[in-house]
Amino acid sequence: MPQAGPAIPSTAAQHGRHDRILVAATAMLEAGGEDALQMKELSQRAGVSVATLYRYFPAKDHVLLAILLSRYSAALAKVTGRTAPGATARERVTGHLLREFRAQQREPRLTAALVRVISETSRSYSEIIERTEHLHMQMLEHVAGAGEPISQQQRQLLPVVLAIFGTATRRWLAGVASPAQARFEIRVGCRLLDLSDEDVTQEAALAVPAG
C-alpha cells in the first residue's frame, strides 16, 4: 500500500511549524547523523505534536528530502543574485562545486544523510527528488553561463559533471578517497566543459543506437 504524501503548508502558522521541524532536524543530523534523527524527539525539539510531524513528513526520508530541497532552493536564490567568478564555464563551475564540497566537509554527518537519501531512496519519492535535482542543475547552468544562456552542448555536459561530483562526494564519505583526491576528481570532471560544441555533438551522435 503506497504511503500518503506529505501535507503542504499553506498558512503562515503552518509554514512556521514546517520550518521549525526542518531547523530542528538539521541540528539533530549535524550533531549525530541520520541515526540521531528520531521522529518523537524531533517533534519535541520542533515544538509540534507527533501527529503534526507525520502529517508533514510521513517518513524520515521525507524530512531529509525536504531539508535538501530547502537548502538547494536557498542556494539557487543566492547564486542567481550574483555572477560567479571565472573567465570560462569550466572555471566558474569548478569554483562553485569546490565551494559546495567544502560546505559538505563542514557538515559530514548531515552530508552523509542527504547524499544517501538522494541516491538510494525509493522512486516513490521521485517527484521531490526530481525537483531537487532540477534546482541543482539550474544552479550549475546559471554559474556556467555567468547568468547568460548556455549552449545545448554545455547543457548535455553538466549532468555528467554533476555525476562525477556526486561520485567524488560519495567516495570521500565512504573513506575511499581523501578530500584532496575528491577535489582532484571534481576538477578533472569539470574539464569536460572545455570540450568544443562540435566534440560534444560528435560524442552524442555516437551514443545513439544505430538503426
Stockholm file with secondary structure:
# STOCKHOLM 1.0

chainA/1-211         MPQAGPAIPSTAAQHGRHDRILVAATAMLEAGGEDALQMKELSQRAGVSVATLYRYFPAKDHVLLAILLSRYSAALAKVTGRTAPGATARERVTGHLLREFRAQQREPRLTAALVRVISETSRSYSEIIERTEHLHMQMLEHVAGAGEPISQQQRQLLPVVLAIFGTATRRWLAGVASPAQARFEIRVGCRLLDLSDEDVTQEAALAVPAG
#=GR chainA/1-211 SS CCCCCCCCCCSHHHHHHHHHHHHHHHHHHHHHCGGGCCHHHHHHHHTCCHHHHHHHCSSHHHHHHHHHHHHHHHHHHHHTTSCCSCSSHHHHHHHHHHHHHHHHHHSHHHHHHHHHHHHHSCGGGHHHHHHHHHHHHHHHHHHHTTTSCCCHHHHHHHHHHHHHHHHHHHHHHTTSSCHHHHHHHHHHHHGGGGSCHHHHHHHHHHTSCCC
#=GC SS_cons         CCCCCCCCCCSHHHHHHHHHHHHHHHHHHHHHCGGGCCHHHHHHHHTCCHHHHHHHCSSHHHHHHHHHHHHHHHHHHHHTTSCCSCSSHHHHHHHHHHHHHHHHHHSHHHHHHHHHHHHHSCGGGHHHHHHHHHHHHHHHHHHHTTTSCCCHHHHHHHHHHHHHHHHHHHHHHTTSSCHHHHHHHHHHHHGGGGSCHHHHHHHHHHTSCCC
//
